[in-house]
Amino acid sequence: MTHTSVKTVGAGLSAAALLLLAAATPAARADTAPEPGNWLMLGLAHGDAPAGAEGGTLLRCDPPGGDHPHAEEACAQLTAADGRITALPAEDTLCPMIYAPVTAHAEGMWRDRPVTWTETFPNTCTLRARTGALFALDGT
């Protein structure tokens, strides 16, 4: 094979690979397109673990459900805050000054807007005081 024919074969293989990739991309996007409506995938991580490392909880809000133990209350709080986690009203609670960091993560859709939120709190009491029922994932 000459140097020119090697370049031609290489270019042909590259073009074929690009065509296969382009053909597969729309199908992949269709499978991973976000669902419309109001839903969040919620995760907690304690200590140095990355957010969501301890599993996740699905919260659906039209109607309230998913596997969230307090779905109705969490959905009501989110609806009042227009889906903005930072706008949830903080509870006036005294929390111990014990540093046991917990990171909360939420990802999903609210009124067809994408939601991505992560924040680390000094402890679980502070997390619950700040996020209400949204991250009360242990059933209490």
Buried (B, 14 or more C-beta within 10 A) or exposed (E): EEEEEEEEEEEEEEEEEEEEEEEEEEEEEEEEEEEEEBBBBBBBBEEEEEBBBBEBBBBBBEEBBBEBBBBEBBBBBBBEBEBEBEEBEEEEEEBEEEEEBBBBBBBBBBEEEEBEBBBEBBBBBBBBBBBBBBBBBEEE
